[in-house]
Every structure is written in C-alpha cells, then in structure tokens.
C-alpha cells in the first residue's frame, strides 16, 4: 500500500523524503479532519453536560481515555491523565512525587535519556540531596541486564528510562528490567519514557509491572500539544499535582480546598480538546493499520538500510547503531560538520533529517560524538527513500554545494 497517500504533507511536499519521525510523526488526513471538525462542529468545553455539544465533548474525552488505556494495557481508564506532552508528564511524575524522597535516596537513569527524562530528576536530586546513578549500557545502548543488580539497593527510590532511546534506537526490555529491580527492592518505582517506543513496540503496563508511563500524541500520528501520563492508581493517590486551578478541585474555602478525584486532580485548566479528538482519530488510525504492521515496517526498513550502506565507502562514515532493529539510523560523515551535511541533504536531495544532540546531551559519552545526523523512519517511508539517502551519501564529497 502507498501510505504516503494518507498524509496531506506529501501533497504539499511531493518531492520530500521525510526522515524525521523520531522528532515528530506526520499526521494522516483523518487526524487533521478530526481536530478541525471538533473546532467547527462541537467547539464546547468539558465539565458541563447541560447542552448537547458539551455532552459530546465529555463523551469524546471519556472514550479517548478508554482507548488510550486499551493501547497501553492499563486496566483503568481513570489512570490516564492528559497533559501537554511527554515533558509535562515526566515533570508531573518527578515533582508530583517529591514527598516520597528523603536525603540520600537514589535515582537510577541512563546516559541516553532525553532531557525531559533527565533534567527533572537532576533538579529534584539537587533540591532534595538525592544521589543520581546511571546504569551500565551494552554496546547497542541498551541497559546491561547483567549489571542492574549493582545499581539497586535499599535506598533506590526510583528508576527512569526510555524503552526505546531517541538516538541509538536501543530497545530496553522493560519487563525483564522491572522484574530484576523489584526482586531486589519491591518498593522502587519504575518510570518509563515511551515517547519513541509507543508505535514501535507493544506497550503493556500491566505485564511490565511498571509504575508510571509517559508519551506524546505527536509521536504517534496525533496532534501537537497533547501528552499522556499513566500511573498506577496507588501512585496517583500519593502524587501531588504540579498545576492548580479550574477543574482539579472539588471545594474551596478561604483557607482550604479539596482536590478533585483522579484523573481530574491532574488536569487543571482547559484540556486541549481538539487535540484529544485528533488523538482519538490517531488511535483509530493505528488500530486500522495494526500496531504489528507499524513495528514490522520499521524493522524491515532498518534491515534494508543495513544492507544498503554496504554500497558505501565505509572509510568515509561513522555508523553508531546499525545493529539495532528500531527505525533510527545515527551516523556522521568523517571530516564533515553534521549540520553542513544535513543542509546538503536538504538542499540537494530534499531529504529532511535531524542534526544535533537530539535533546540527549549525555549521549556524547556513549557514542563519542558531539553532534550526529539522525534518520528516522515512519510508515510512509519506502525503500526508494532509503535508496535516495544512499545516493546522497555516495556523493558526500559534494557537501559544499549546500553552502556555496
């Protein structure tokens, strides 16, 4: 099937090769239409059922919660919290759980974490005098399962990691990692950043036995400005909201107030309702295509690329993650600034890639490069797109064309 036909982006940009899905995934027409139609046909706020469209708005949010819970294997829809994105979700988790920490407690991360799953914990550690540790990694960037036990002890309060990293595309086996952690210390909370993984591997928070999960709609065909935080009900009960205002209280007096029940407790202010409607359409789109198809398509493109790069003069390139199966390809051209080569791909071949540190600034200690070129695939990408990339890489000596 020609999936490009489902994405209006390619009508507007017919010659474009879009290789930046790790930053944001393009939106199918059904999602764009759903968001537009909400603003045109419903256009109502929630928290009120006294007129027809307000009722429809509440039903739409309720239905989307249930569909989201189904996607991630959650047993309760009220454990689904809508946020502005993964960054918001992870900050809510970190600062909302502040009171569980004591000076000297430990948090374990990895050096490949996105800033959104690094900085909140760094700030919390500095403020509360906590200790940050970093798991050992395998050569492919995944957590070294053999050495997890060396990082978990009675003081380990929380572990946070991405189940697929946004640079090397390393796949972390969440269930195995969580089982090892909780066998040593059952009280340790496990937080998973699923922003990169949500449409590239099956998510099952119940089977994984994790405590919190965060991801964004725009990484899974949905609108910008919407994220999801999931946590076990018991965790949500002790977690404090980081925002306060309309919608997340049930009573206010001059000197006290009561918080609303979960999930409204964490949803102060007006929800991004048109985005939630678009997200519902994105969930339907994923269901129609089938998650397994999305996973296999990404793996097959990575396998094709792994063979295709053999056509290149290997002495001219640094490849950082060819062995991983996930649809991310990280590389550099030796002797050429990454930004310059990214500009060359754009100007000469209409290939869009991401260049830089990819919001994972500790990654330089893992793959030993300050800046890299990242290619990431979506369901709309084809082997012909990869062939065009390989052609451009074969002509890498002409990179100055983008500048002169």
PyMOL commands that set and color helices and strands:
alter all, ss='L'
color gray80, all
select helices_A, chain A and resi 3-6+9-12+29-42+52-72+77-79+86-96+98-100+115-117+119-128+145-150+174-184+205-208+217-219+233-238+264-266+273-289+291-311+314-316+338-349+361-367+383-394+396-402
alter helices_A, ss='H'
color red, helices_A
select strands_A, chain A and resi 17-18+80-83+106-109+131-134+156-162+189-193+212-216+227-231+249-252+257-259+317-319+328-333+351-352+354-356+372-376
alter strands_A, ss='S'
color yellow, strands_A
deselect
rebuild
show_as cartoon
